[in-house]
């Protein structure tokens, strides 16, 4: 089952029992079951699209940050889901030094988006299916607030989360990624904030809890903004509606809850370069550029956005890339 079905069918409250026997009723997936079931748009991303969004988010050239003014949150209510395994594999190659803070390993990862009518501000609640218990979905304690105008005030010290404040995260290695992270801040769900404020007893424990909570949600922001950029451009994404009518008839006969219809989204326009061809030994004297891989990147000229596909560049004997530039147009553009 998809994560969206696990959340929609979750009816149990999320209760934590302390070692002293105290019980805490915390906000959990069951509190959002009706919202997910009633969500008018539900997207499930292909693994290839997840890889494309990561490559786009961390690309060279103009990057997603250079196109922030073109991005709008695509709907007032939207569910987006993807493979947590695919996301982690690509991030591990892209940012191996950061993956220790990337939260719990999961099989499926998803967000429930609420946006204002203008599409420039909104909030996310994050869900996942843990590898250790793949039948029980979990909800991140943190709510993500998105402000594409980057006007929302927030602190940079994680400790303010326990006081009910909002915090930002940053990436000092990359000004472009740091600019994307400035579009989001994070705050603890009120029930989780009261719980952590009551049970955390040491500074070390506080730091561990807050870093893991932030790691669960912060890595989504650049990837989601890249996805929203692709949704605003054409040629862009392709969607295949998945009907659950037939399988739900069988599930009804077996007394099982129905599965939710959704749209499987892929991005054939942004395709990666093929595997490197076997090459002959090069002569000792260099007569041209050596064979090397060029990562995909964005080029923007005013309101025209171009995607340079990942490709191999080098000696002609090794083949050539017939086309490496895709013209991405804004929705409603006459050309």
C-alpha positions as CSV (number, residue, x, y, z in Angstrom):
1,X,0.0,0.0,0.0
2,X,1.0,3.6,-0.6
3,X,1.8,5.8,2.4
4,X,-1.4,7.9,1.6
5,X,-3.5,4.8,2.2
6,X,-1.7,4.0,5.5
7,X,-2.4,7.5,6.7
8,X,-6.0,7.6,5.5
9,X,-6.8,4.3,7.2
10,X,-5.0,5.2,10.5
11,X,-7.7,5.3,13.2
12,X,-5.6,4.9,16.4
13,X,-4.5,7.8,18.5
14,X,-0.8,8.3,18.9
15,X,0.0,7.7,22.6
16,X,3.4,7.6,24.3
17,X,3.9,5.8,27.6
18,X,6.7,7.1,29.8
19,X,8.8,4.8,32.0
20,X,7.0,6.1,35.0
21,X,3.6,5.1,33.5
22,X,2.5,8.6,32.4
23,X,0.6,8.7,29.1
24,X,0.9,11.5,26.5
25,X,-1.7,11.9,23.7
26,X,0.3,13.4,20.8
27,X,-0.6,14.6,17.3
28,X,-0.2,11.6,15.0
29,X,-1.2,10.3,11.5
30,X,-4.7,9.5,12.6
31,X,-5.4,13.2,13.2
32,X,-4.9,13.8,9.5
33,X,-6.6,10.6,8.2
34,X,-9.7,12.5,7.0
35,X,-7.7,15.3,5.5
36,X,-5.7,12.9,3.4
37,X,-8.8,11.0,2.3
38,X,-10.5,14.2,1.3
39,X,-7.5,15.8,-0.4
40,X,-8.6,16.7,-3.9
41,X,-5.1,16.1,-5.4
42,X,-2.7,13.2,-4.5
43,X,0.6,12.8,-6.3
44,X,2.9,9.9,-6.2
45,X,6.3,10.7,-7.7
46,X,8.4,8.3,-9.8
47,X,11.9,7.4,-8.6
48,X,13.2,9.1,-11.8
49,X,11.4,12.3,-10.9
50,X,12.8,12.2,-7.4
51,X,16.3,11.9,-8.8
52,X,15.6,14.7,-11.3
53,X,14.3,17.0,-8.5
54,X,17.4,16.4,-6.4
55,X,19.7,17.1,-9.4
56,X,17.7,20.2,-10.2
57,X,17.8,21.4,-6.6
58,X,21.6,21.0,-6.3
59,X,22.4,21.9,-9.9
60,X,24.9,24.5,-11.2
61,X,23.9,27.4,-13.3
62,X,20.9,29.6,-12.3
63,X,19.6,26.8,-10.1
64,X,16.1,26.7,-8.5
65,X,17.1,29.7,-6.3
66,X,17.5,31.8,-9.4
67,X,13.9,30.9,-10.4
68,X,12.1,31.5,-7.1
69,X,9.9,34.2,-8.5
70,X,8.5,31.7,-11.0
71,X,7.5,29.2,-8.3
72,X,4.1,28.9,-6.8
73,X,2.6,26.2,-4.6
74,X,0.6,24.2,-7.1
75,X,-2.7,23.8,-5.1
76,X,-4.3,24.9,-1.9
77,X,-4.6,21.2,-0.8
78,X,-2.2,18.6,-2.1
79,X,-0.6,15.3,-1.1
80,X,2.8,14.5,-2.5
81,X,4.5,11.1,-1.9
82,X,7.7,9.5,-3.0
83,X,10.1,6.6,-2.2
84,X,12.2,7.3,0.8
85,X,14.7,4.7,-0.3
86,X,15.3,6.5,-3.7
87,X,15.6,9.9,-2.0
88,X,18.1,8.7,0.6
89,X,20.2,6.9,-2.0
90,X,20.6,10.0,-4.2
91,X,21.2,12.3,-1.2
92,X,23.8,9.9,0.1
93,X,25.7,10.4,-3.2
94,X,25.1,14.1,-3.3
95,X,25.7,15.0,0.4
96,X,27.2,12.0,2.2
97,X,28.5,14.3,5.0
98,X,25.0,15.4,5.9
99,X,23.1,12.1,5.9
100,X,23.8,11.4,9.6
101,X,21.4,14.1,10.4
102,X,18.8,13.1,7.8
103,X,16.4,11.5,10.3
104,X,14.9,8.0,10.4
105,X,15.3,5.7,7.4
106,X,12.0,5.2,5.7
107,X,10.3,3.3,2.9
108,X,7.8,6.0,1.9
109,X,7.9,9.7,2.5
110,X,5.1,12.2,2.0
111,X,3.8,15.7,2.8
112,X,0.3,17.2,3.1
113,X,0.4,20.7,1.7
114,X,-1.9,23.6,2.6
115,X,-1.3,26.8,0.7
116,X,-2.9,30.3,0.5
117,X,-4.8,31.2,-2.7
118,X,-1.8,33.3,-3.9
119,X,0.4,30.2,-3.9
120,X,3.4,31.9,-2.3
121,X,2.9,30.8,1.3
122,X,1.8,27.6,2.9
123,X,2.5,24.8,5.4
124,X,3.5,21.1,5.3
125,X,3.0,18.2,7.6
126,X,5.5,15.4,6.9
127,X,4.7,11.6,7.1
128,X,6.8,8.5,6.6
129,X,6.7,4.7,6.8
130,X,9.7,3.6,8.9
131,X,11.8,0.6,7.8
132,X,11.5,-0.9,11.2
133,X,7.7,-0.9,11.2
134,X,6.4,-0.5,7.6
135,X,2.7,-0.9,8.5
136,X,2.5,2.0,10.9
137,X,2.9,5.5,9.5
138,X,4.5,8.3,11.6
139,X,4.1,12.0,11.6
140,X,7.0,14.4,12.1
141,X,6.7,16.5,15.2
142,X,7.6,19.6,13.2
143,X,5.4,21.7,11.0
144,X,7.1,23.3,8.0
145,X,6.1,26.8,7.1
146,X,6.9,27.9,3.5
147,X,7.2,31.6,2.5
148,X,8.5,32.1,-1.0
149,X,8.8,35.8,-0.4
150,X,11.2,35.0,2.5
151,X,9.6,37.5,4.8
152,X,8.7,35.2,7.8
153,X,10.8,35.9,10.9
154,X,12.5,32.9,12.5
155,X,15.4,32.2,14.8
156,X,18.5,30.2,13.9
157,X,18.8,28.6,17.3
158,X,17.0,25.2,17.6
159,X,16.4,25.7,21.3
160,X,13.6,28.2,20.6
161,X,11.5,25.3,19.3
162,X,10.8,24.2,22.9
163,X,9.5,27.6,23.6
164,X,7.0,27.4,20.7
165,X,9.1,29.5,18.3
166,X,10.0,28.9,14.7
167,X,13.6,28.2,13.4
168,X,15.5,28.1,10.2
169,X,18.2,25.9,9.0
170,X,21.1,26.9,6.7
171,X,23.7,25.4,4.4
172,X,26.9,27.4,4.6
173,X,28.5,25.3,1.8
174,X,26.1,26.6,-0.9
175,X,24.6,30.1,-1.2
176,X,22.0,28.7,-3.6
177,X,20.8,25.9,-1.4
178,X,20.9,28.2,1.6
179,X,18.7,30.6,-0.3
180,X,16.1,27.8,-0.8
181,X,16.2,26.9,2.9
182,X,15.4,30.6,3.7
183,X,12.0,29.9,2.2
184,X,11.1,27.6,5.0
185,X,11.0,27.6,8.8
186,X,10.0,24.9,11.3
187,X,8.0,24.9,14.5
188,X,7.0,22.1,16.9
189,X,3.4,20.9,16.9
190,X,1.9,22.3,20.1
191,X,1.3,18.8,21.6
192,X,4.8,17.7,20.8
193,X,6.2,21.0,22.1
194,X,4.5,20.5,25.5
195,X,5.7,16.8,25.6
196,X,9.3,17.6,24.8
197,X,9.4,20.5,27.2
198,X,8.2,18.2,30.0
199,X,10.3,15.1,29.4
200,X,13.7,16.3,28.1
201,X,16.0,16.6,31.0
202,X,19.5,17.4,29.6
203,X,21.1,19.6,27.1
204,X,22.6,16.7,25.2
205,X,19.2,15.0,24.9
206,X,17.5,18.2,23.8
207,X,20.1,18.7,21.1
208,X,19.7,15.1,19.8
209,X,15.9,15.3,19.7
210,X,15.8,18.7,17.9
211,X,18.5,17.8,15.4
212,X,16.8,14.5,14.4
213,X,13.4,16.3,14.2
214,X,14.9,18.9,11.9
215,X,16.7,16.3,9.8
216,X,13.5,14.6,9.1
217,X,12.0,17.6,7.3
218,X,14.7,20.0,6.3
219,X,16.1,18.0,3.3
220,X,12.6,18.0,1.7
221,X,12.6,21.8,1.0
222,X,15.1,22.1,-1.9
223,X,13.6,19.0,-3.5
224,X,10.0,20.2,-3.2
225,X,10.9,23.6,-4.5
226,X,12.5,22.0,-7.6
227,X,9.3,19.9,-8.0
228,X,7.1,23.1,-7.8
229,X,9.3,24.7,-10.4
230,X,8.8,21.8,-12.8
231,X,5.1,22.0,-12.2
232,X,5.1,25.6,-13.3
233,X,7.0,25.0,-16.5
234,X,6.3,23.1,-19.8
235,X,7.2,20.8,-21.2
236,X,7.2,19.5,-17.7
237,X,5.7,16.6,-15.8
238,X,3.4,13.9,-17.1
239,X,0.8,12.3,-14.9
240,X,-1.0,9.0,-15.1
241,X,-4.2,8.8,-13.1
242,X,-4.4,5.5,-11.1
243,X,-7.9,4.2,-10.6
244,X,-8.5,2.0,-7.6
245,X,-12.1,1.1,-8.5
246,X,-11.5,-2.5,-9.5
247,X,-9.2,-3.4,-6.7
248,X,-11.6,-1.7,-4.2
249,X,-14.4,-4.0,-5.3
250,X,-12.3,-7.0,-4.3
251,X,-11.2,-5.3,-1.1
252,X,-14.9,-4.6,-0.2
253,X,-15.7,-8.2,-0.6
254,X,-12.9,-9.0,1.8
255,X,-14.0,-6.4,4.3
256,X,-11.0,-4.2,3.7
257,X,-10.8,-0.4,3.5
258,X,-10.7,1.1,0.0
259,X,-7.5,2.4,-1.5
260,X,-7.3,6.1,-2.6
261,X,-7.1,7.1,-6.2
262,X,-4.0,9.1,-7.1
263,X,-1.8,10.4,-9.9
264,X,1.6,8.9,-10.7
265,X,3.9,11.7,-11.8
266,X,7.1,11.4,-13.9
267,X,9.3,13.8,-15.8
268,X,10.6,12.4,-19.1
269,X,11.9,15.8,-20.2
270,X,14.7,15.9,-17.7
271,X,16.4,12.6,-18.5
272,X,19.9,11.6,-17.3
273,X,22.8,10.8,-19.6
274,X,23.3,7.2,-20.4
275,X,26.0,5.1,-18.9
276,X,29.5,6.0,-20.0
277,X,30.5,4.1,-23.2
278,X,33.6,1.9,-23.1
279,X,36.4,4.0,-24.6
280,X,39.7,3.3,-26.4
281,X,43.0,4.3,-24.7
282,X,43.6,8.0,-25.5
283,X,46.8,9.0,-27.2
284,X,49.5,10.4,-24.9
285,X,49.1,13.9,-26.5
286,X,45.8,15.6,-25.7
287,X,44.0,16.6,-28.9
288,X,40.7,17.6,-27.3
289,X,38.7,17.6,-24.1
290,X,38.9,14.4,-22.2
291,X,35.7,12.4,-21.8
292,X,33.9,13.7,-18.7
293,X,30.3,13.9,-17.4
294,X,28.5,17.2,-17.2
295,X,25.8,17.4,-14.5
296,X,22.4,18.8,-15.5
297,X,21.8,22.4,-14.7
298,X,19.5,25.3,-15.2
299,X,20.2,28.3,-17.4
300,X,17.8,31.3,-17.1
301,X,17.6,34.3,-19.4
302,X,14.9,36.7,-18.0
303,X,11.7,34.6,-18.1
304,X,13.1,31.9,-20.4
305,X,14.3,28.8,-18.5
306,X,16.5,26.1,-20.1
307,X,17.5,22.7,-18.7
308,X,20.8,21.4,-19.8
309,X,20.5,17.7,-19.6
310,X,23.2,15.6,-17.9
311,X,25.6,14.5,-20.7
312,X,29.0,13.2,-21.6
313,X,31.5,15.6,-23.2
314,X,34.7,14.5,-24.8
315,X,36.3,13.0,-27.9
316,X,34.0,12.5,-30.9
317,X,35.1,8.9,-31.4
318,X,33.2,8.1,-28.2
319,X,29.9,9.3,-29.6
320,X,28.0,12.6,-29.2
321,X,24.9,13.9,-27.5
322,X,22.4,14.9,-30.1
323,X,20.5,17.4,-27.9
324,X,21.4,18.6,-24.4
325,X,19.1,21.7,-24.1
326,X,15.4,21.6,-23.3
327,X,13.4,24.8,-23.4
328,X,11.1,24.9,-20.4
329,X,8.2,27.4,-20.8
330,X,6.0,29.0,-18.2
331,X,2.3,27.9,-18.2
332,X,0.3,30.2,-20.4
333,X,3.4,31.3,-22.4
334,X,2.6,31.8,-26.1
335,X,5.9,30.2,-27.1
